[in-house]
């Protein structure tokens, strides 16, 4: 137990002393996961709402595919992206493998099904009534989409926070496409995994603490915002 206690003490010293390596890892994690979530949300929140309120042939099959894709293992996503971006792969000429851009691509692909599925379910269950109101006032389907996003913005923010949490806590995909290179592609989760295997517990505990703070902080902000609404 003594080494665990000492680990926590040294971890908080690293945080309070603003250790450059620790905060570089934190900064890259936030950048990669935020970028992936924003990119995915920009396209797939409106698309999820649109699919949710629109009746079309094969909607049940589309629903099944969307919900099934939400559980795709992250290592599979990482493997596919790595194969595409590898030197001998179809996109190897871009030279993106083992860079933060590759990590953003992998995390974007990872959160797309989650954002699409959660938004689709929300729109299908709660957006239809709003769509009917917009339609009765002469609005187009895309007017309905905009109105639903505005009316259900708290729910959408919760969905995005959930997606962000999955992205920033993910290990497999970013490890495969990023390579966990010091000073370039190390993020919180890959560093925790590496430090734990090396027995360097203070760094692992410090980053684990930050990961919890980020997760709780985001959801607390959204909860406070929802209460004000």
C-alpha positions in Angstrom: 0.0 0.0 0.0 2.9 2.4 0.7 3.9 2.5 -3.0 0.4 3.5 -4.0 0.3 6.3 -1.4 3.7 7.5 -2.6 2.5 7.3 -6.2 -0.4 9.6 -5.4 1.8 12.1 -3.6 4.3 12.2 -6.6 1.4 12.4 -9.0 0.0 15.5 -7.5 3.5 17.0 -7.4 3.8 16.4 -11.1 0.5 18.2 -11.7 1.2 21.1 -9.3 4.7 21.6 -10.7 3.2 21.7 -14.3 5.5 19.0 -15.5 6.0 19.7 -19.3 5.7 16.0 -20.3 2.5 15.5 -18.4 0.8 18.6 -19.8 2.0 18.0 -23.4 0.3 14.6 -23.2 -2.9 16.2 -21.8 -2.9 18.9 -24.4 -2.5 16.4 -27.3 -5.3 14.2 -25.9 -7.7 17.2 -25.7 -6.8 18.4 -29.2 -7.2 15.0 -30.8 -10.4 14.0 -29.1 -12.0 17.4 -29.4 -11.2 17.6 -33.1 -12.6 14.2 -33.8 -15.8 14.9 -31.9 -16.4 18.3 -33.6 -15.7 16.9 -37.1 -18.0 14.0 -36.6 -20.7 16.2 -35.0 -20.7 18.8 -37.8 -21.9 16.2 -40.3 -23.6 13.4 -38.4 -25.7 15.4 -35.9 -27.8 16.9 -38.7 -27.8 13.6 -40.6 -28.9 11.7 -37.5 -31.8 14.1 -37.0 -32.8 13.9 -40.7 -32.8 10.1 -40.8 -34.7 10.0 -37.5 -37.7 12.1 -38.7 -37.7 10.9 -42.3 -39.8 7.8 -43.4 -38.2 5.8 -46.1 -38.0 2.2 -47.3 -35.4 0.2 -45.4 -35.4 2.4 -42.4 -35.5 -0.6 -40.0 -32.4 -2.1 -41.7 -30.6 1.3 -41.5 -31.5 1.5 -37.8 -30.1 -2.0 -37.2 -26.9 -1.1 -39.0 -26.5 2.2 -37.1 -27.0 0.6 -33.7 -24.8 -2.4 -34.5 -21.9 -0.1 -35.6 -22.0 1.7 -32.3 -20.3 -1.3 -30.7 -17.4 -1.6 -33.2 -14.2 -2.4 -31.3 -11.7 0.4 -31.3 -8.8 -1.9 -32.3 -10.6 -2.8 -35.5 -11.0 0.9 -36.4 -7.3 1.4 -35.6 -6.3 -1.6 -37.7 -8.4 -0.5 -40.7 -7.1 3.1 -40.6 -3.5 1.8 -40.2 -3.8 -0.4 -43.2 -5.2 2.5 -45.3 -2.5 4.9 -44.2 0.4 2.4 -44.3 3.2 3.1 -46.7 2.0 0.4 -49.0 -1.7 1.2 -48.4 -4.0 3.2 -50.8 -3.5 6.4 -48.8 0.2 5.8 -47.9 1.3 8.7 -50.1 -0.2 11.1 -47.6 2.4 10.2 -45.0 -0.1 10.4 -42.1 0.6 7.2 -40.2 2.1 7.8 -36.7 0.9 11.4 -36.6 -1.8 13.3 -34.7 -3.8 13.6 -37.9 -4.0 9.8 -38.1 -5.2 9.7 -34.5 -7.9 12.2 -35.3 -9.0 10.2 -38.3 -9.3 7.0 -36.2 -11.1 8.7 -33.4 -13.5 10.4 -35.8 -14.4 7.1 -37.4 -14.8 5.7 -33.9 -17.3 8.3 -32.6 -19.3 8.7 -35.8 -21.5 5.6 -35.1 -22.1 6.8 -31.5 -23.0 10.4 -32.5 -25.2 9.2 -35.4 -26.9 6.5 -33.3 -27.6 8.6 -30.3 -28.9 11.5 -32.4 -30.9 9.2 -34.6 -32.6 7.6 -31.6 -33.3 11.0 -30.0 -34.8 12.4 -33.2 -36.9 9.3 -33.9 -38.4 9.3 -30.4 -38.7 13.0 -29.6 -38.1 14.9 -32.9 -41.2 13.8 -34.8 -43.5 16.0 -32.9 -41.3 19.0 -33.5 -41.1 18.1 -37.2 -44.9 18.1 -37.4 -45.1 21.5 -35.9 -42.5 22.9 -38.3 -44.2 21.2 -41.2 -47.6 22.7 -40.2 -46.0 26.2 -40.3 -44.7 25.6 -43.8 -41.1 24.7 -43.0 -39.0 22.3 -45.1 -37.5 19.1 -43.7 -34.2 20.9 -43.2 -36.0 23.6 -41.3 -37.3 20.9 -39.1 -33.8 19.5 -38.6 -32.5 23.0 -37.5 -35.5 23.4 -35.2 -35.0 20.0 -33.6 -31.3 20.7 -33.0 -32.2 24.0 -31.3 -35.0 22.5 -29.2 -33.0 19.4 -28.2 -29.6 21.0 -27.9 -29.1 19.8 -24.3 -29.7 16.2 -25.2 -27.3 16.7 -28.2 -24.7 18.1 -26.0 -25.0 15.2 -23.6 -24.6 12.8 -26.6 -21.5 14.7 -27.8 -20.0 14.6 -24.2 -20.6 10.9 -24.2 -18.9 10.6 -27.6 -16.0 12.8 -26.4 -15.6 10.6 -23.3 -15.3 7.5 -25.5 -12.7 9.2 -27.7 -10.5 10.5 -25.0 -10.6 7.3 -23.0 -9.8 5.1 -26.0 -6.5 3.2 -26.2 -6.4 0.6 -29.1 -7.0 2.8 -32.1 -4.7 5.6 -31.2 -2.0 3.2 -30.1 -2.1 1.5 -33.5 -2.2 4.5 -35.7 -0.2 6.9 -33.5 2.6 4.6 -32.3 2.8 6.2 -28.8 5.8 8.3 -29.9 7.2 10.5 -27.1 6.6 14.2 -27.8 4.5 13.5 -30.9 1.7 11.0 -30.5 1.5 10.1 -26.8 -1.9 10.7 -25.3 -3.3 10.1 -21.8 -4.5 6.6 -22.3 -1.5 5.2 -24.1 0.9 6.8 -21.6 -1.1 5.4 -18.7 -0.8 1.9 -20.3 2.9 2.3 -20.9 3.7 3.7 -17.5 1.8 1.0 -15.7 3.7 -1.7 -17.6 7.0 0.0 -16.6 6.0 0.4 -13.0 6.1 4.2 -13.3 2.9 4.7 -11.2 3.1 8.5 -10.4 2.8 9.5 -14.0 0.0 7.0 -14.6 -1.9 8.2 -11.5 -1.5 11.8 -12.5 -2.8 11.3 -16.0 -5.6 9.0 -14.7 -6.6 11.8 -12.3 -6.7 14.3 -15.1 -8.8 12.0 -17.2 -11.4 11.7 -14.5 -11.4 15.5 -13.9 -11.9 16.1 -17.6 -14.8 13.6 -17.8 -16.5 14.9 -14.7 -15.9 18.5 -15.6 -17.5 18.2 -19.0 -20.6 16.5 -17.7 -20.9 18.9 -14.8 -20.8 21.9 -17.1 -23.5 20.4 -19.3 -25.6 19.5 -16.3 -25.3 23.0 -14.9 -26.3 24.4 -18.3 -29.3 22.2 -18.5 -30.5 23.3 -15.1 -30.3 26.9 -16.1 -32.4 26.2 -19.2 
